Amino acid sequence: MLGRRKNGIAMELKSIETVGDFISLSGNSRRLTSILKVKRLIRENYSIIRSNLLNTEDKVAIKEIKYYEKEERAIVTFTDNEKVVFQSYISKDEEIINKFIRWINQKVDKEHSLYVKKILYAEGCSFSEYIKPINSIGKREIFDYYFKSGELLLILYVLRCSKIKSKNIIDMEDCPILDEVKDAFYSTNDVPSFNFSANEVAEKLVKYSVYNIEFLPESKKSITEEEIYHIKCGFEYIYNMIMYNKLELIEVMKVIFKEDILKLSAVITNIYGLNEEDLKRQLYFIDIRFIGVKIARRKVNFCISERKETIDKNYFISIANDLGEHMIKRGIIGVKDFVTSRTWISTTRDGNNQGYSLSPLSSDLMDGSSGVALFFAYLGLVTGKDYYKAIAIEAIQDSINHINNLNNNDDINIGAFKGISGEIYAMWKIYSVTRSNYLEASIENGIRALYILVQKSKDIDITNGLCGVSCVLVSIYKDKDSNKFNDIIMNLIRICMEKITGNMSSKQMALNDVYLNDAIILTLAKLLELTGERSLVKKIKELFSIQRMKYKDIFARWDRRILITLMGRVTLKKINFQDESIDREIQQISKYIINNGFGNSFSCCDDMGIIEVLKHTAAILSDEKLNSSCIKTFNELVKKKIKPTINKEITYANENISLMNGVVGLAYSLIRISSEKFVPKILWLE
């Protein structure tokens, strides 16, 4: 009788004595021959199969054989309805995994040991016990199942079994079992090399991490936080055991992989790489895989103060220093072509903004390594520790490579926070701190590349476009150390200014998003302060007249971009721009931000950014009460949010680590408020 199933063709034989007749009557002679082979091997190995796989002393006979040609596999049912599984090959990978499990089982308590499926071998084929899936029901069975799933994940991680699929995992009541394991290991014929940049090392770490290893069946893909916790407990339990038995395990692996030197090399490298920092990293990866990013929502309201407030500078710097030391441990180092680079793995928001994924840091200022490099440079400045400055240069290497290898025909983001002008800004600031001549050539290359790129850019905003480029160039030009680049920078500033103002029309400005017009106002205010170009006054007034028709729109709902609205007006106030509504609008917008802005997030784009903008506003307005209220609020944020978040990162290494949206930005805010004379305001691109 022939039958079909979705994942392959099954041949079902209910009367094994009639096989010969089928051969002469059917075109399926190859499959039928395979069934005959199954029958012969069972007959020749009957006693050992009965006693080891069927666990019976009674005499039994074959009742049915279902052969699946695609899988090279058969399910054999006997007259007592017990079953065994036949495979027409011996899985070397399964043998390796089982040997590793047996070694682990010798090291752990019996209650934590993993089940090893019984397998017999004959003539290059295998027979194994049939595992019927059973869902965990009781609370204890559920705990054991997920704890042991974590143990299995550790085994697959050490062995780099990146090709295991969900279909290869079967549920037992309290334990996952591997099934149909074939070609489980990531195979490579590459000769081991140590010439990798930090980014290349980080990409490999993610690729072979627990983030990309399947270890749960499809039925268990949706799991609770408690079950994730059990997985992490099991993973950590075996991880720690192996860490303290590395040398013994390496000797075991030398025997297991004696016929495959390349795989042995990869596995031994993995074992040597097991340490406390990697354990934190993998536990964090498990969380990101199943839970995603958790955003703390504990709200700190703006604190009004009637007296002069102070900060504890030494305390703040010590907190930032603790994070700096931790970040060194968490970092990933690479050396390529004799150049040392450094990066970190963190979460990045997916393109549709619906979730997060893991990857090495990009090179941009907002979420990338150039922002982290900037933090290290100024941490080195305020602490006097030169090794932080050296790390800054290693961390900016990805931006150096990016800029030195630009293809001007590519679609390149030129903005300040997500584009190359932000990377140039970071390089310049690091150069100002370190005086490293190594950076000069890349800065010049970047500025010259902008000459071409701004001509093609259609983006106007700060994050991605011409406004961002302009603000960065103004910042560099105003630096007393920029004399070497002043001519080229001023020429480029004028090109940007012409591009921004030349594309402005009353119709276009009326159609613009209100916040895009605010970005233009802020940029023109900075350009006016630098150049004194009177034509900009007319443009700003024109923008104001159109924007104020939509002025109420900015109060419709909270949007962090309202900070740009306030920043533009405060910059104009600073340079004594004549406009009868500016003072009133600064007060209105400040009040709205104070009442609505806090508690959305405490990153540099939200609570920390609000404090920065309001504090600068207080300085321009000479408003001591507002300044003291900012300091009081910041002290509360340190106590309730910043210090706990940094402590959590140091303990678990599970926070986003970017400058604008992560824990690095929190530490940067500590050194910024402690050393305002030396550490620049990032939101202002100071």
Residue pairs with C-beta under 8 A, 6 or more apart in sequence:
1 12
1 13
1 14
2 9
2 11
2 12
2 28
3 10
3 11
3 12
3 66
4 10
5 68
7 70
7 71
8 68
8 69
8 70
8 71
9 68
9 69
9 70
10 66
10 67
10 68
11 28
11 31
11 32
11 35
11 65
11 66
11 67
11 69
12 64
12 65
12 66
13 19
13 22
13 35
13 64
13 65
13 66
13 67
14 63
14 64
16 35
16 39
16 62
16 65
19 32
19 35
19 36
19 39
22 28
22 32
23 29
23 32
23 33
26 32
30 69
31 67
31 69
34 67
34 69
34 74
34 88
35 65
35 67
35 74
37 88
37 125
38 65
38 67
38 74
38 76
38 86
39 62
39 65
41 86
41 122
41 123
41 125
41 127
42 49
42 62
42 76
42 127
44 122
45 120
45 122
45 127
48 120
49 84
49 120
49 127
50 56
50 57
50 60
51 57
52 118
52 120
53 84
53 118
53 120
53 127
53 128
53 129
54 60
54 78
54 80
54 82
54 84
55 82
56 80
56 82
58 80
60 78
60 79
60 80
60 82
61 78
61 79
62 76
62 77
62 78
62 79
63 77
63 78
63 79
63 81
64 76
64 77
65 74
65 75
65 76
65 77
66 74
66 75
66 77
67 73
67 74
68 74
68 75
71 180
72 87
72 88
72 89
73 85
73 86
73 87
73 88
73 180
74 85
74 86
75 83
75 84
75 85
75 86
75 130
76 83
76 84
76 85
76 86
77 83
78 84
82 130
83 130
84 127
84 128
84 129
84 130
85 127
85 128
85 129
85 130
86 125
86 126
86 127
87 125
87 126
87 127
87 128
87 180
88 124
88 125
89 124
89 125
89 126
89 182
90 121
90 124
90 125
90 126
91 126
91 181
91 182
93 161
93 181
93 182
93 183
93 184
93 185
94 119
94 178
94 181
94 182
94 184
96 159
96 185
96 256
96 257
97 155
97 156
97 159
97 161
97 178
97 181
97 184
98 116
98 117
98 119
99 252
99 256
100 155
100 158
100 159
100 252
100 256
101 114
101 116
101 155
102 116
103 249
103 252
104 113
104 114
104 151
104 155
104 238
104 241
105 113
105 114
105 116
107 241
107 245
108 237
108 238
108 241
111 144
112 147
112 148
112 151
112 234
112 237
114 148
114 151
114 152
114 155
114 175
115 172
115 175
115 177
117 128
117 129
117 131
117 177
117 178
117 179
118 128
118 129
119 126
119 127
119 128
119 129
120 126
120 127
120 128
121 127
131 170
131 172
131 177
131 179
133 170
133 171
133 172
133 217
133 219
134 171
134 172
134 173
135 171
135 173
135 219
136 142
136 144
136 145
136 171
136 173
136 174
137 173
140 174
141 173
141 174
142 227
142 230
143 230
144 174
144 175
145 171
145 172
145 173
145 174
145 175
145 176
146 223
146 227
146 228
146 230
146 231
146 234
147 230
147 231
147 233
147 234
147 237
148 174
148 175
148 176
148 234
149 176
149 215
149 216
149 220
149 230
149 231
149 234
150 230
150 231
150 232
150 233
150 234
150 235
150 236
150 237
150 238
151 234
151 235
151 237
151 238
152 176
152 178
152 215
153 210
153 213
153 215
153 231
153 234
153 235
153 286
154 234
154 235
154 238
154 239
154 242
155 161
155 238
156 164
156 184
156 213
156 215
157 208
157 209
157 210
157 213
157 270
157 282
158 242
158 267
158 270
158 271
158 274
159 184
159 185
159 267
159 270
160 185
160 186
160 208
160 266
160 267
160 270
161 184
161 185
161 186
161 213
162 185
162 186
162 207
162 208
162 212
162 213
163 183
163 184
163 185
163 186
164 178
164 181
164 184
164 213
164 214
164 215
165 214
166 214
166 216
166 217
166 218
166 221
167 180
167 217
167 218
168 178
168 179
168 180
168 181
168 184
168 214
169 176
169 177
169 178
169 179
169 214
169 215
169 216
169 217
170 176
170 177
170 178
170 179
170 217
171 177
171 217
171 219
171 220
176 215
176 216
176 217
185 263
186 208
187 263
188 262
188 266
189 262
190 262
192 262
192 265
192 269
194 335
195 335
195 336
195 337
196 204
196 334
196 335
196 336
197 334
197 336
197 339
197 341
197 397
197 398
197 401
198 331
198 332
198 333
198 334
198 341
198 342
198 343
198 360
198 394
198 397
198 398
199 334
199 341
199 343
199 360
199 398
200 334
200 336
201 332
201 333
201 334
202 332
202 334
202 343
202 344
202 345
202 359
202 360
202 361
203 359
203 360
205 281
205 332
205 345
206 212
206 285
206 345
206 358
206 359
206 360
208 270
209 281
209 282
209 285
209 358
210 235
210 282
210 285
210 286
210 289
211 285
211 286
211 288
211 289
211 358
216 223
223 231
223 290
225 291
228 286
228 287
228 290
228 291
231 286
232 283
232 286
232 287
235 282
235 283
235 286
236 279
236 283
239 274
239 279
239 282
240 279
242 249
242 271
242 274
243 274
243 275
243 279
246 271
246 272
246 274
249 271
250 268
250 271
250 272
253 264
253 267
253 268
253 271
254 264
257 263
257 264
257 267
258 264
277 329
277 330
277 653
280 330
280 652
280 653
280 654
281 330
281 345
281 653
283 652
283 654
284 652
284 653
284 654
285 358
287 654
288 347
288 356
288 357
288 358
292 355
292 356
293 347
293 356
293 656
295 601
296 602
296 641
296 645
297 599
298 640
298 641
299 598
299 599
300 598
300 599
300 602
300 607
300 633
300 636
300 637
300 640
300 641
301 598
301 599
301 633
302 594
302 595
302 598
302 629
302 633
303 629
303 632
303 633
303 636
304 625
304 629
304 632
305 625
305 628
305 629
305 631
305 632
306 625
306 628
307 628
308 624
308 628
309 628
309 629
309 631
309 632
309 635
310 631
311 631
311 634
311 635
311 673
311 674
313 674
313 675
316 638
316 670
316 671
316 673
316 674
317 382
317 383
317 670
317 671
317 674
317 675
319 638
319 642
319 643
319 646
319 667
319 670
320 379
320 382
320 667
320 668
320 670
320 671
321 379
321 383
321 385
322 646
322 650
323 646
323 649
323 650
323 663
323 664
323 667
324 375
324 376
324 379
324 383
324 388
324 667
326 649
326 650
326 653
327 344
327 372
327 376
327 657
327 664
328 391
330 344
330 653
330 657
331 342
331 343
331 344
331 391
331 395
332 342
332 343
332 344
332 345
332 360
333 340
333 341
333 342
333 394
334 340
334 341
334 342
334 343
335 341
339 397
340 394
340 397
341 394
341 395
341 397
341 398
341 401
342 369
342 391
342 394
342 395
342 397
343 360
343 361
343 369
343 395
343 398
344 360
344 361
344 369
344 372
344 657
345 358
345 359
345 360
345 361
346 358
346 359
346 361
346 367
346 656
346 657
346 658
346 662
347 356
347 357
347 358
347 656
348 356
348 357
348 358
348 359
348 362
348 367
349 355
349 356
350 356
350 357
361 367
361 368
361 369
361 372
361 398
361 657
361 658
362 368
362 369
363 369
363 370
363 398
363 399
363 402
363 423
364 370
364 371
364 413
364 417
364 418
364 419
364 422
364 423
365 371
365 374
365 416
365 417
365 418
365 422
365 423
365 425
365 426
365 659
365 660
365 682
366 417
366 418
366 422
366 463
366 658
366 659
366 660
366 661
367 418
367 658
367 659
367 660
367 661
367 662
368 398
368 399
368 423
368 658
369 395
369 396
369 398
369 399
370 395
370 396
370 398
370 399
370 422
370 423
370 426
370 427
371 426
371 658
371 659
371 660
371 664
371 665
372 395
372 657
372 658
372 659
372 664
373 391
373 392
373 393
373 395
373 396
373 399
373 426
373 430
374 392
374 426
374 429
374 430
374 659
374 668
374 682
375 392
375 659
375 664
375 665
375 667
375 668
375 671
376 388
376 389
376 391
376 392
376 395
377 388
377 389
377 392
377 429
377 430
377 433
377 434
378 429
378 433
378 668
378 671
378 672
378 675
378 678
378 679
378 680
379 385
379 388
379 667
379 671
380 386
380 387
380 388
380 389
380 391
380 392
380 433
380 434
381 389
381 433
381 675
381 678
381 679
382 671
382 674
382 675
382 678
382 679
389 430
389 433
389 434
392 430
392 433
392 434
393 430
393 434
393 436
393 438
393 439
396 423
396 426
396 427
396 430
396 439
399 423
399 426
399 427
399 442
400 427
400 439
400 442
402 420
402 423
403 420
403 423
403 424
403 427
403 442
403 445
403 446
403 449
404 441
404 442
404 445
406 412
406 420
406 445
406 449
408 449
408 452
408 453
412 419
412 420
412 453
413 419
413 420
413 459
413 464
414 420
414 421
414 450
414 453
414 454
414 457
414 459
414 464
414 465
414 466
414 468
414 469
415 421
415 422
415 459
415 461
415 462
415 463
415 464
415 465
415 467
415 468
415 469
416 422
416 425
416 462
416 463
416 467
416 468
416 469
416 471
416 472
416 685
417 462
417 463
417 464
417 468
417 660
418 463
418 464
419 463
419 464
419 465
419 468
419 469
420 446
420 449
420 450
420 453
421 446
421 450
421 468
421 469
421 472
421 473
422 468
422 472
423 446
424 443
424 446
424 447
424 450
424 472
424 476
425 472
425 475
425 476
425 685
427 439
427 442
427 443
427 446
428 443
428 475
428 476
428 479
428 482
429 680
430 436
430 439
431 439
431 440
431 443
431 481
432 479
432 481
440 484
443 485
444 485
444 488
447 473
447 485
447 488
447 489
447 492
448 488
450 469
450 492
451 492
451 495
454 466
454 469
454 492
454 495
454 496
454 499
455 495
455 499
457 465
457 466
457 469
457 499
458 465
459 465
459 466
460 466
460 467
460 500
460 503
460 516
460 519
460 520
461 467
461 468
461 516
461 519
462 468
462 471
462 519
462 522
462 523
462 564
462 685
466 496
466 499
466 500
466 523
467 500
467 519
467 520
467 522
467 523
468 685
469 492
469 496
470 493
470 496
470 497
470 500
470 523
470 526
470 527
471 522
471 523
471 526
471 685
472 685
473 489
473 492
473 493
473 496
474 493
474 526
474 527
474 530
474 685
475 680
475 685
475 686
476 482
476 485
476 489
477 486
477 489
477 490
477 493
477 530
478 530
482 489
493 527
493 530
493 531
497 527
497 531
497 533
497 536
500 520
500 523
500 524
501 524
501 535
501 536
501 539
504 520
504 539
504 542
504 543
506 542
506 546
509 517
509 542
509 543
509 546
509 547
510 546
510 549
512 520
514 547
514 550
514 553
514 554
514 565
515 554
515 559
515 561
515 562
515 564
515 565
517 543
517 546
517 547
518 547
518 561
518 564
518 565
518 568
519 564
519 568
520 543
521 540
521 543
521 544
521 547
521 568
521 569
521 572
522 564
522 567
522 568
522 571
524 536
524 539
524 540
524 543
525 540
525 568
525 571
525 572
525 575
525 577
526 571
527 533
527 536
528 536
528 537
528 540
528 575
528 577
529 571
529 574
529 575
537 577
540 572
540 577
541 579
544 579
544 581
548 581
551 585
554 562
554 565
554 589
554 592
555 592
558 596
558 597
558 600
560 597
560 600
560 605
560 606
560 609
562 589
562 592
562 593
562 597
563 593
563 609
563 610
563 613
563 683
565 589
566 586
566 589
566 590
566 593
566 613
566 617
567 613
567 616
567 683
567 684
569 582
569 585
569 586
569 589
570 586
570 613
570 616
570 617
570 620
572 579
572 582
573 582
573 583
573 586
573 620
573 621
574 620
586 617
586 621
590 614
590 617
590 626
593 610
593 613
593 614
594 614
597 606
597 607
597 610
598 607
598 610
598 633
599 607
600 606
600 607
601 607
601 661
602 608
602 637
602 641
602 642
602 645
602 666
603 609
603 660
603 661
603 662
603 665
603 666
604 612
604 659
604 660
604 661
604 665
604 666
604 668
604 669
604 682
604 683
605 660
605 661
605 683
607 637
607 641
608 637
608 665
608 666
608 669
609 683
611 630
611 633
611 634
611 637
611 669
612 669
612 672
612 681
612 683
612 684
613 683
614 626
614 630
615 626
615 627
615 630
615 631
615 673
616 681
616 684
617 623
617 626
618 624
618 626
618 627
618 630
619 627
631 673
634 669
634 673
638 670
641 666
642 666
642 669
642 670
645 655
645 663
645 666
646 663
646 666
646 667
648 654
648 655
649 655
649 657
649 663
655 662
655 663
656 662
656 663
657 663
657 664
658 664
658 665
659 665
659 668
659 682
660 682
668 679
668 682
671 679
672 679
672 680
672 681
672 682
680 686
